[in-house]
Amino acid sequence: MNHNSCEAPKGPMRLLHRQPLRCALGAALLAAGLPALAMQPLITDDTGTQGAGAQQIELGGMHARQAAGPERSRADGLGATYTVGAIDTLDLYAGQGYARNRDDAMRTSGWGGANLGLKWRFYENDATGTSLGLKPEWLTPVGREREARGLGPGRGAHMLTLLASQQLPFGALHANYAWGRERGSDPATDLRHQRLSAALVWDVAERWKLAVDAGLLRHTPRDGERQRSRYAELGLVYSVHPQWDVAAGVIRSRDARPAVERTTATTTTVGLTGRF
């Protein structure tokens, strides 16, 4: 099983996704895991690791448009993540993102919290192509002032994701269950997030991969009503060189409220991944 070839991005896009739009998209993609993508541009991560001593750099950008009833908002972001293989089955990574948010009332921009995490593949069976992993992640606090500007949770966030990958004749199937907590400057604004998602990846040509990703999310405020949302994504990856991939994706998300109150969002992403 070639784990390096399906390595999941540890952060740029998820970092960007995490810069709160304070809506279905923001919460959903925050819940999608603290920074770390799977194969860019997906949200669902795989069990792939870099290998001992190998390194990876990921650069990403995103643009999101959100509608919540009559209200409209937009967000743009840039992010970078560095990953190093500590041993063959364990990666360490760190990332940082910059976001700009705009709505009818205000415009804000700035750096979000730093993202730190690891990915450990604890089980693999080469005969069946099955592997399992764990990915704990932490997003550093941004403080009350930057939280008010929509740049992240004031007291940080954490996430634990269970990963499963199955190699297939035409590509791979990946599945995640993630649980995390977002801690605001005011404890009353704390949120718990859960995500159940899966992605199917096709090797459509020698250098091309096509992927579909979908997930269900649940967001539980400390003192409030539980909210549900869902997303679907279509992604494309092109290997311009054995060590360099470019990727693009479109994500559509919505919550489960009645149509007149529903929040919907469309996000486009682009990314560049290099391995050394």
SVG drawing of the C-alpha trace seen along z (x, -y; Angstrom):
<svg xmlns="http://www.w3.org/2000/svg" viewBox="-39 -47 54 58">
<polyline fill="none" stroke="black" stroke-width="0.4" points="0.0,0.0 1.6,-3.3 0.6,-5.6 2.6,-8.6 0.6,-8.8 -2.8,-9.4 -1.5,-11.5 -4.1,-14.0 -3.3,-17.6 -2.7,-18.5 -4.0,-21.9 -4.1,-24.8 -7.6,-24.3 -8.9,-23.1 -7.2,-26.0 -9.1,-28.2 -12.3,-26.4 -11.9,-26.9 -11.8,-30.7 -15.4,-31.0 -18.0,-32.3 -20.1,-31.8 -22.7,-29.8 -23.4,-26.4 -20.2,-26.5 -18.0,-27.8 -19.2,-25.4 -19.3,-22.5 -15.8,-23.0 -14.5,-23.7 -16.0,-20.4 -14.5,-18.9 -11.4,-18.7 -8.9,-21.3 -6.7,-22.0 -5.8,-19.1 -7.1,-17.9 -7.0,-14.6 -5.8,-14.6 -6.4,-18.2 -9.0,-19.5 -11.1,-17.0 -12.5,-17.4 -12.4,-13.6 -8.9,-12.5 -7.1,-9.3 -4.6,-7.2 -1.6,-8.0 1.6,-9.3 4.8,-10.8 7.3,-8.2 10.2,-8.7 12.1,-11.9 9.9,-12.9 8.5,-16.3 5.4,-18.0 4.3,-21.6 0.8,-22.6 -0.5,-25.9 -4.2,-26.7 -6.8,-29.3 -10.5,-29.5 -13.5,-31.7 -16.9,-31.2 -20.3,-32.7 -23.0,-32.2 -26.7,-33.0 -28.7,-33.0 -32.3,-34.1 -31.9,-37.6 -28.3,-38.1 -25.3,-37.5 -21.6,-37.1 -18.3,-36.2 -15.0,-34.9 -11.6,-34.5 -8.6,-32.7 -5.0,-31.7 -3.1,-29.0 0.0,-26.9 0.9,-23.7 4.2,-21.9 4.3,-18.2 7.2,-15.9 7.3,-12.1 8.5,-11.3 8.4,-7.5 6.9,-5.6 3.4,-5.5 3.4,-8.9 3.3,-12.5 3.6,-15.8 2.3,-19.0 1.8,-22.7 -0.2,-25.3 -1.4,-28.9 -4.1,-30.7 -5.2,-34.2 -8.8,-35.1 -10.9,-38.0 -14.7,-38.1 -17.3,-40.4 -21.0,-40.8 -23.6,-43.6 -22.5,-45.0 -18.7,-44.8 -15.5,-43.7 -12.7,-42.0 -9.4,-40.3 -6.4,-38.8 -4.5,-35.7 -6.4,-32.8 -5.0,-30.5 -2.1,-28.2 -2.9,-24.6 -0.9,-21.7 -1.5,-18.0 -0.4,-14.5 -1.6,-11.5 -0.9,-8.0 -1.7,-4.9 -2.0,-2.2 -3.3,0.7 -2.7,1.8 -3.3,5.0 -1.5,5.0 -3.4,8.1 -6.8,6.5 -5.7,2.8 -7.4,1.8 -5.9,-0.7 -6.9,-2.6 -5.6,-5.8 -6.1,-8.5 -5.6,-12.2 -5.6,-14.5 -5.5,-18.3 -5.3,-21.6 -6.1,-25.1 -4.5,-27.8 -6.6,-30.5 -7.0,-33.8 -8.3,-35.9 -11.4,-37.9 -10.7,-40.7 -9.8,-38.4 -12.7,-36.1 -15.1,-39.1 -13.7,-39.6 -14.5,-36.1 -10.9,-34.8 -11.3,-31.8 -12.4,-30.6 -11.1,-32.8 -9.9,-29.9 -9.0,-27.6 -10.3,-24.2 -9.4,-20.6 -10.5,-17.6 -10.0,-13.9 -10.7,-12.0 -10.8,-8.2 -9.7,-7.4 -10.3,-4.4 -9.1,-3.8 -9.8,-1.0 -7.8,-0.6 -9.9,0.3 -9.1,1.5 -9.9,-2.0 -8.8,-4.1 -9.7,-4.3 -12.5,-4.8 -11.9,-6.9 -14.2,-7.4 -14.0,-9.6 -15.7,-10.0 -14.6,-13.2 -15.4,-14.8 -14.2,-18.1 -14.9,-21.2 -14.6,-24.9 -14.1,-27.1 -15.1,-30.7 -13.9,-33.6 -17.3,-33.4 -17.8,-29.8 -21.5,-30.1 -20.6,-30.2 -18.7,-26.8 -19.6,-24.3 -19.2,-20.6 -18.9,-19.3 -19.3,-15.8 -18.7,-14.8 -19.4,-11.5 -18.1,-11.6 -16.8,-9.5 -14.8,-10.2 -14.4,-8.1 -11.4,-8.7 -11.0,-7.5 -7.6,-7.3 -9.2,-8.4 -5.9,-8.7 -2.2,-8.5 -1.9,-11.9 -5.6,-12.7 -7.7,-11.9 -11.4,-12.6 -13.1,-12.6 -16.5,-13.0 -16.8,-13.8 -19.9,-14.0 -20.7,-14.3 -23.2,-14.9 -22.4,-17.3 -23.9,-18.0 -23.1,-21.1 -24.2,-21.4 -24.0,-24.7 -23.3,-24.6 -26.8,-26.1 -28.8,-25.8 -30.5,-23.7 -28.5,-21.1 -28.0,-22.0 -27.4,-19.7 -25.8,-20.4 -24.5,-18.5 -22.0,-19.1 -21.0,-17.6 -17.9,-18.2 -16.5,-17.5 -12.7,-17.6 -10.0,-17.2 -6.3,-16.6 -3.6,-16.8 0.0,-15.6 2.2,-18.1 5.3,-16.2 5.8,-13.1 6.5,-15.5 3.9,-18.2 0.1,-18.2 -2.4,-20.9 -6.0,-20.5 -9.4,-22.3 -12.7,-21.6 -16.3,-22.9 -18.2,-22.4 -21.9,-23.0 -23.2,-23.0 -26.5,-23.7 -28.1,-23.3 -31.3,-21.4 -33.5,-24.4 -36.7,-25.3 -36.2,-26.8 -37.0,-30.4 -34.3,-30.2 -31.8,-27.9 -28.1,-28.8 -26.4,-27.6 -22.9,-28.2 -20.7,-27.5 -17.0,-27.3 -14.3,-27.0 -10.8,-25.9 -7.5,-25.6 -4.3,-24.0 -0.7,-23.1 1.1,-20.2 4.8,-19.5 6.6,-16.4 10.4,-16.3"/>
</svg>
